Structures are given as C-alpha cells and as structure tokens.
Amino acid sequence: MSQKSQPGRSRHAFAWTAQGVTLIGAGVDLVVGVLKLVTGVIVGSAALIADGIHSFSDIVTDAFVLAATHYGRQEPDRDHPYGHGRIETLATLWLGSVLIFVAGAIAWSSVERLLDRSSSAAPGLVAIAVAVVSLLAKEAIYHYTLRAARRFDSPLLEANAWHSRTDAMSTLVVLVGLVAGQFGVGWMDAVAAIVVGLMVGWVGGRLMWQSSRELIDTALPVEEQRAMRRLAESVPGVKSVHDLRTRQLGSDVVLDLHIVVAPRVTVSEAHEIGNAVSRQLREAHTRLKDVTFHIDPEDDEGQTEHSLRPGLPLREEIEQLLDERWSHQRAWQHRTALNLHYLDDRIDISLYVDSDIHHGDLDELAHQLCRDLETLPWVGQLKLWQGPGKA
C-alpha cells in the first residue's frame, strides 16, 4: 500500500522562501562581485580578481537554483509519479561541477602569477576594505540561506548556502593575502588565490559526491532508519518490521517497509495498522513524501522473496480440489464459509458449517475431512467451526 503526502502550503511556502532568499543572495553577489573585480583590476590583486570571479559564478548558480526550486517542487504528474525532486539533485550536482571548474581556473591563473617573478605594488587599504565588506556580506547571506534550508530540509538551498560560505572563506584568505601584500610580501597574494581555488574545489567535490549518492538511491543514515523502525514497531498491532528501505528525491524521502501483524487478523484491520504506522512516521519525519507498506502475516526477513518461490494454490483452485475430495462429506455439504490462511508455506483451512451439523460431531467430521487431504502437501491445519464464518 502506497500513501503519498497531500500537497499543502509547505510546498508553496518553500518555493516563495527559496526564491526570495536566492534573489537577495544574487543581489549581494552582484554588488560584491563588481566591487572586488574592479578593485582587483585597479590595484593589481590576482586574489581579489579571482574572488570577484567566484562571486559572479554565484550569480549563475543562483539563477540555476531559482529554476530548480521552481520546477523541482511541482506536483507529481503522469510522467513523474514520484514528483520532480530529482531536479534539485541534478541542480546540486551541476552546482558542484561549476565550483570545481571555477576552482581549477582560479588555481591555474594563480600558479602562473606565482611563477611570475615581477614585483607587484601593495594592494592598498581600499582593497582591504572591499575584502572586509565582502566577507561580512557573504557570511550574512550564508546564515540567512542556511536557516531557510534547514527550515525546509532542502539540500539544494544548503548547497547554495555553503556556496556563499565558500565565497566568504575565500575572501578571508584573500584578506590575509592583501594584508601580507601591504607589508611587502607580494607573493602571498598568489598563494592566497591558490588556497581559495583549493577550498572552492573541495566544496564542489563534496556537493557532487552527495548528489551522486542520492542519484543512485543511497539510503538515509543508519541511525535515522533505526529511529523509523523503532517508531513503526511501537504502533499497537505491529509485531515487527523488516525490509525498511529509504531513498531521497531532492529534499523529500521515500520509504517502504514490511509490517508483520498477527496472522489471522482481517485484511481491513491489518491495513488500518499500516495506516497508523504511516501516520506516525509522517508526523515524526516531516521529509517523508511517500510511504509504501507491505503487510506480512509472518516474519520472513532474510528469506527468499515469496514471488520467487513456487506458489501455493489460490482459492478458486483450492475450492475445486476440496469439492472433488469432500463432495460426499456432510460438513462440506453444510458449509457456510471457507477461510484460508497462508502461513509457513502451508495453507491452514477453517471450514464453517451450519446448525444442521450437531456440535458434538465436529471433531469426528474434522478427522474425516483430514483423511481426504493427506496426499496434498500444502495443507496445514484444518479446523471445523459451527457458525456463519468470517466475511
């Protein structure tokens, strides 16, 4: 049984919040990018120019984040029954690759600058002031974006927040290089730019690794899965839980699990137990978008999938076989209901008879019925009851 979350305000709230946060970040990136690039060109600072390019790359990724959050949060449709969450995953993967490309370009140009023995002038206090302003602005955007990411459990927004934090960290390194250059240690400027490139590349690689794991359906952390299992097993009527599997679709989580219940409860009761498990899991884990549960009458964890084993006969075939063997039996002629229970690779049979059969004759009649079924290997227990039976 699969249950999907109902669309609500949270989906639209996320879209509006993500777009607002990203647009503000893009505006800050534009301002500080222009400041750093222009100042870097004027004072001849390779590190400040590289940092300015990094800020402009943030604008490109901001635009991509806007598109990804818009399309990634659209409702499921016929071609995408699980929704569009993987758009966010692909966007995060692309964001990581952009960071690695930018890191390589920064590091390469900085190595060339480092190998150039020509002397460079001190950057000046203006360049240092621009770096300080940029550092404070990007750190503020990092915290602002990260709060939104944690509020909506969005890996994409978190990645964009860390993109801003990377810019802040790189500016800090640049600031160190500028101060060193002010005191005549000019080569520190190029070294600072190389460090910036390495830092940007590390963050890009981490984002690509996380997104790639999500694309190949890597499960949630073990502790989170254990918490889900403990919660499911605490629901009344649940004997145990196994084959719990999780995967991520962007910021959403998809879960399927097998729930073991008492073997002879009704189908409707077992289904409602599954619904109760699903409700409690959703309340405790708000990222759950789709929960699929399978009801088991016995714990078959670690065993071969039932559909891969030789199958047991179904009701139509069983009734035909029983009619052939029991047509002469009084109990079969006075039957009111036939219940079948598939347990331990056997079929337990419960036969209900009407009041024309004397209650004291039930044991003897049951013995006669069992004799007629001795050659059927799939027959388990047989019980004879008097009454209307169970629907």
C-alpha positions as CSV (number, residue, x, y, z in Angstrom):
1,M,0.0,0.0,0.0
2,S,1.5,3.3,-1.0
3,Q,0.5,6.6,0.6
4,K,1.6,10.0,-0.7
5,S,1.7,13.3,1.2
6,Q,-1.0,15.7,0.3
7,P,0.2,18.9,-1.3
8,G,-0.2,21.8,1.0
9,R,1.1,25.2,1.9
10,S,4.6,24.0,2.7
11,R,5.4,23.3,-0.9
12,H,4.4,26.8,-2.0
13,A,6.0,28.3,1.1
14,F,9.2,26.7,0.2
15,A,9.1,28.0,-3.4
16,W,8.4,31.5,-2.2
17,T,11.1,31.4,0.5
18,A,13.7,29.8,-1.7
19,Q,13.1,32.3,-4.5
20,G,13.3,35.3,-2.1
21,V,16.4,34.1,-0.3
22,T,18.1,33.3,-3.6
23,L,17.2,36.7,-5.2
24,I,18.6,38.5,-2.2
25,G,21.8,36.4,-2.4
26,A,22.1,37.2,-6.1
27,G,21.8,40.9,-5.5
28,V,24.6,40.7,-2.8
29,D,26.7,38.6,-5.2
30,L,26.4,41.2,-7.9
31,V,27.4,44.1,-5.7
32,V,30.4,42.5,-4.0
33,G,31.5,40.9,-7.3
34,V,31.7,44.2,-9.0
35,L,33.5,45.8,-6.1
36,K,36.1,43.0,-5.8
37,L,36.7,42.7,-9.6
38,V,37.0,46.5,-10.2
39,T,39.2,47.0,-7.1
40,G,41.3,43.9,-8.0
41,V,42.0,45.3,-11.5
42,I,42.9,48.7,-10.2
43,V,45.3,47.6,-7.5
44,G,46.5,44.6,-9.5
45,S,45.5,41.9,-7.0
46,A,45.1,38.4,-8.5
47,A,43.5,37.1,-5.4
48,L,40.8,39.8,-5.3
49,I,40.1,39.4,-9.0
50,A,39.8,35.6,-8.5
51,D,37.4,36.2,-5.6
52,G,35.4,38.6,-7.8
53,I,35.0,35.9,-10.4
54,H,33.9,33.5,-7.7
55,S,31.2,36.0,-6.7
56,F,29.9,36.3,-10.3
57,S,29.8,32.5,-10.5
58,D,27.5,32.6,-7.5
59,I,25.0,34.7,-9.6
60,V,24.9,31.9,-12.3
61,T,24.3,29.3,-9.7
62,D,21.6,31.5,-8.0
63,A,19.8,31.6,-11.3
64,F,20.0,27.8,-11.6
65,V,18.8,27.4,-8.0
66,L,15.8,29.6,-8.8
67,A,14.9,27.3,-11.8
68,A,15.5,24.1,-9.9
69,T,13.4,25.1,-6.9
70,H,10.5,26.2,-9.2
71,Y,10.4,23.0,-11.3
72,G,11.6,20.6,-8.6
73,R,8.7,21.4,-6.3
74,Q,5.9,20.9,-8.9
75,E,3.3,18.3,-8.2
76,P,3.7,14.7,-9.5
77,D,2.2,14.1,-12.9
78,R,1.7,11.1,-15.2
79,D,5.3,11.0,-16.4
80,H,6.8,11.7,-13.0
81,P,4.6,9.9,-10.4
82,Y,7.2,10.4,-7.7
83,G,7.4,14.1,-8.3
84,H,10.2,16.2,-9.6
85,G,12.6,16.2,-6.6
86,R,15.5,14.8,-8.6
87,I,15.6,18.2,-10.4
88,E,17.0,19.6,-7.2
89,T,19.5,16.7,-7.0
90,L,20.7,17.3,-10.6
91,A,20.9,21.1,-9.8
92,T,23.1,20.4,-6.8
93,L,25.3,18.1,-8.9
94,W,25.7,20.8,-11.5
95,L,26.4,23.4,-8.8
96,G,29.3,21.2,-7.6
97,S,30.7,20.8,-11.0
98,V,30.6,24.6,-11.6
99,L,32.5,25.1,-8.3
100,I,35.2,22.6,-9.4
101,F,35.6,24.3,-12.8
102,V,35.9,27.7,-11.1
103,A,38.4,26.3,-8.6
104,G,40.6,24.9,-11.4
105,A,40.6,28.2,-13.3
106,I,41.5,30.2,-10.2
107,A,44.3,27.8,-9.2
108,W,45.8,27.7,-12.7
109,S,45.9,31.5,-13.1
110,S,47.3,31.9,-9.6
111,V,50.1,29.4,-10.2
112,E,51.1,31.4,-13.3
113,R,51.0,34.6,-11.2
114,L,53.2,32.9,-8.5
115,L,55.8,31.8,-11.1
116,D,55.9,35.3,-12.5
117,R,58.9,36.9,-10.7
118,S,57.9,40.5,-11.5
119,S,57.2,42.6,-8.5
120,S,53.7,44.0,-7.6
121,A,52.7,47.0,-5.8
122,A,51.0,46.9,-2.4
123,P,47.2,46.5,-2.8
124,G,46.3,49.4,-0.5
125,L,43.7,50.0,2.2
126,V,40.8,50.3,-0.3
127,A,41.3,46.7,-1.5
128,I,41.5,45.5,2.1
129,A,38.3,47.5,2.9
130,V,36.5,45.9,0.0
131,A,37.5,42.4,1.1
132,V,36.2,43.1,4.6
133,V,32.8,44.4,3.4
134,S,32.5,41.4,1.0
135,L,33.4,39.0,3.8
136,L,30.7,40.3,6.1
137,A,28.1,40.4,3.4
138,K,28.7,36.8,2.2
139,E,28.7,35.5,5.8
140,A,25.4,37.1,6.4
141,I,23.9,35.6,3.2
142,Y,25.3,32.2,4.3
143,H,23.4,32.2,7.6
144,Y,20.3,33.6,6.0
145,T,20.2,30.9,3.3
146,L,21.1,28.1,5.7
147,R,18.2,29.0,8.0
148,A,15.8,28.6,5.1
149,A,17.5,25.3,4.0
150,R,17.1,23.8,7.5
151,R,13.5,25.0,7.8
152,F,12.5,23.2,4.6
153,D,15.1,20.4,4.7
154,S,16.4,21.4,1.3
155,P,19.8,20.0,0.2
156,L,19.9,22.4,-2.7
157,L,19.4,25.5,-0.6
158,E,22.0,24.1,1.8
159,A,24.4,23.7,-1.1
160,N,23.8,27.2,-2.2
161,A,24.3,28.4,1.4
162,W,27.7,26.7,1.5
163,H,28.5,28.2,-1.8
164,S,28.1,31.6,-0.1
165,R,30.1,30.4,2.9
166,T,32.9,29.3,0.5
167,D,32.9,32.8,-1.0
168,A,33.2,34.2,2.5
169,M,36.0,31.8,3.4
170,S,37.8,32.6,0.2
171,T,37.5,36.3,0.8
172,L,39.0,35.7,4.3
173,V,42.0,34.0,2.7
174,V,42.3,36.9,0.2
175,L,42.1,39.4,3.0
176,V,45.1,37.6,4.6
177,G,47.0,37.8,1.3
178,L,46.1,41.5,0.9
179,V,47.3,42.4,4.3
180,A,50.5,40.5,3.7
181,G,51.0,42.3,0.4
182,Q,50.6,45.6,2.2
183,F,53.7,44.7,4.2
184,G,55.7,43.8,1.1
185,V,55.1,40.1,0.9
186,G,53.6,40.2,-2.5
187,W,53.8,36.5,-3.3
188,M,51.3,35.8,-0.6
189,D,48.6,37.3,-2.8
190,A,49.0,34.5,-5.4
191,V,49.3,31.8,-2.7
192,A,46.1,33.1,-1.1
193,A,44.4,32.8,-4.5
194,I,45.6,29.1,-4.9
195,V,44.2,28.4,-1.4
196,V,40.9,29.9,-2.5
197,G,40.8,27.6,-5.5
198,L,41.5,24.5,-3.4
199,M,38.7,25.4,-0.9
200,V,36.2,26.0,-3.7
201,G,37.2,22.7,-5.3
202,W,36.8,20.8,-2.1
203,V,33.2,22.1,-1.6
204,G,32.4,21.4,-5.2
205,G,33.6,17.8,-4.9
206,R,31.6,17.3,-1.7
207,L,28.4,18.5,-3.3
208,M,29.0,16.3,-6.3
209,W,29.6,13.3,-4.1
210,Q,26.5,13.8,-2.0
211,S,24.3,14.4,-5.1
212,S,25.7,11.3,-6.8
213,R,24.9,9.2,-3.8
214,E,21.4,10.4,-3.9
215,L,21.1,9.7,-7.7
216,I,22.0,6.0,-7.0
217,D,19.3,5.8,-4.2
218,T,21.7,5.8,-1.3
219,A,19.7,5.2,1.9
220,L,19.3,7.6,4.8
221,P,21.8,7.4,7.6
222,V,21.6,4.2,9.7
223,E,20.5,6.0,12.9
224,E,17.6,7.7,11.1
225,Q,16.5,4.3,9.7
226,R,16.7,2.7,13.1
227,A,14.6,5.6,14.6
228,M,11.9,4.9,11.9
229,R,11.9,1.2,12.6
230,R,11.6,1.7,16.4
231,L,8.7,4.1,15.9
232,A,6.9,1.7,13.5
233,E,7.3,-1.2,15.9
234,S,5.8,0.9,18.7
235,V,2.4,1.1,17.0
236,P,-0.2,-1.3,18.6
237,G,-0.8,-4.3,16.4
238,V,2.7,-4.3,14.9
239,K,4.7,-7.5,15.8
240,S,7.8,-6.4,14.0
241,V,9.2,-4.5,11.0
242,H,11.7,-5.6,8.3
243,D,12.9,-4.7,4.8
244,L,12.8,-1.0,5.7
245,R,14.2,0.9,2.7
246,T,14.7,4.6,2.1
247,R,15.8,6.9,-0.7
248,Q,15.8,10.6,-1.3
249,L,14.2,12.7,-4.0
250,G,15.7,16.1,-3.6
251,S,14.6,17.3,-0.1
252,D,11.9,14.5,0.1
253,V,12.3,11.0,1.4
254,V,10.6,7.9,0.0
255,L,10.1,4.9,2.4
256,D,8.9,1.3,2.0
257,L,8.7,-1.3,4.7
258,H,7.2,-4.7,5.6
259,I,4.9,-4.7,8.7
260,V,4.3,-8.1,10.5
261,V,0.9,-8.4,12.1
262,A,-0.9,-11.3,13.8
263,P,-1.5,-13.9,11.1
264,R,-5.3,-14.2,11.5
265,V,-6.4,-10.6,11.7
266,T,-8.7,-9.3,9.0
267,V,-7.4,-7.6,5.9
268,S,-9.1,-4.3,6.9
269,E,-7.6,-4.4,10.4
270,A,-4.1,-5.1,9.1
271,H,-4.5,-2.3,6.6
272,E,-5.5,0.1,9.3
273,I,-2.5,-0.9,11.3
274,G,-0.4,0.0,8.3
275,N,-2.1,3.4,8.0
276,A,-1.4,4.1,11.7
277,V,2.3,3.3,11.1
278,S,2.4,5.6,8.1
279,R,0.7,8.5,10.1
280,Q,3.1,8.3,13.0
281,L,6.1,8.1,10.7
282,R,5.0,11.2,8.8
283,E,4.4,13.1,12.0
284,A,7.9,12.3,13.3
285,H,9.8,12.6,10.0
286,T,8.4,15.6,8.0
287,R,10.5,14.9,5.0
288,L,8.6,11.7,4.2
289,K,6.7,12.2,1.0
290,D,5.7,8.7,0.1
291,V,5.3,5.6,2.4
292,T,4.6,2.2,0.9
293,F,3.9,-0.6,3.4
294,H,3.5,-4.3,2.8
295,I,1.6,-6.4,5.4
296,D,3.1,-9.7,6.3
297,P,1.3,-12.4,8.4
298,E,4.7,-13.8,9.4
299,D,8.2,-12.6,9.7
300,D,10.0,-13.7,6.5
301,E,13.0,-11.4,6.9
302,G,16.1,-12.8,5.2
303,Q,14.1,-15.4,3.3
304,T,13.7,-15.7,-0.5
305,E,11.1,-13.3,-1.9
306,H,7.7,-15.1,-1.9
307,S,7.1,-14.3,-5.6
308,L,10.3,-16.1,-6.5
309,R,9.2,-19.3,-4.8
310,P,6.9,-22.0,-6.2
311,G,3.4,-20.6,-5.5
312,L,0.7,-22.2,-3.4
313,P,-2.8,-22.7,-5.0
314,L,-5.3,-19.9,-4.7
315,R,-8.9,-20.0,-3.6
316,E,-10.5,-21.0,-6.9
317,E,-8.2,-24.0,-7.3
318,I,-8.5,-25.0,-3.7
319,E,-12.3,-25.0,-3.7
320,Q,-12.3,-27.1,-6.8
321,L,-9.9,-29.6,-5.2
322,L,-11.9,-29.7,-2.0
323,D,-15.1,-30.2,-3.8
324,E,-13.6,-33.2,-5.6
325,R,-12.5,-34.8,-2.3
326,W,-15.3,-33.7,0.0
327,S,-18.4,-33.7,-2.1
328,H,-19.6,-36.7,-0.1
329,Q,-18.8,-35.2,3.3
330,R,-21.7,-33.8,5.3
331,A,-19.6,-31.0,6.6
332,W,-18.8,-29.8,3.1
333,Q,-22.4,-30.1,2.1
334,H,-23.5,-27.9,5.0
335,R,-20.6,-25.3,4.8
336,T,-21.3,-21.6,5.3
337,A,-17.8,-20.2,4.9
338,L,-14.3,-21.2,4.0
339,N,-11.3,-19.2,5.3
340,L,-7.7,-19.8,4.1
341,H,-4.6,-18.8,6.0
342,Y,-1.2,-18.9,4.1
343,L,1.4,-19.5,6.8
344,D,4.8,-21.2,6.9
345,D,4.5,-22.3,3.3
346,R,1.3,-24.2,4.1
347,I,-2.4,-23.4,3.9
348,D,-4.5,-23.6,7.1
349,I,-8.2,-24.3,6.4
350,S,-11.0,-23.1,8.5
351,L,-14.4,-24.6,7.5
352,Y,-17.6,-23.2,8.9
353,V,-20.8,-25.3,8.9
354,D,-24.5,-24.5,9.6
355,S,-26.6,-25.5,12.6
356,D,-27.8,-28.7,10.9
357,I,-24.5,-30.3,12.0
358,H,-24.5,-31.3,15.6
359,H,-21.8,-29.6,17.6
360,G,-20.7,-32.9,19.2
361,D,-20.0,-34.3,15.7
362,L,-17.4,-31.6,14.7
363,D,-14.3,-33.5,15.9
364,E,-15.2,-36.7,14.1
365,L,-16.2,-34.8,10.9
366,A,-12.9,-32.9,11.0
367,H,-11.0,-36.1,11.3
368,Q,-12.8,-37.5,8.2
369,L,-12.0,-34.3,6.3
370,C,-8.3,-34.5,7.2
371,R,-8.1,-38.1,5.9
372,D,-9.2,-37.0,2.5
373,L,-6.5,-34.4,2.3
374,E,-3.5,-36.5,3.4
375,T,-2.0,-36.5,-0.2
376,L,-2.0,-32.7,-0.5
377,P,1.4,-31.5,0.7
378,W,0.4,-27.8,1.1
379,V,-2.4,-28.5,3.6
380,G,-1.5,-27.2,7.1
381,Q,-4.0,-27.3,10.0
382,L,-7.7,-27.9,9.4
383,K,-10.3,-26.6,11.8
384,L,-14.1,-27.1,11.7
385,W,-16.3,-24.5,13.2
386,Q,-20.1,-24.0,13.6
387,G,-21.5,-20.7,12.6
388,P,-21.7,-18.2,9.8
389,G,-18.0,-17.8,9.5
390,K,-16.0,-14.6,8.7
391,A,-16.6,-12.5,5.7
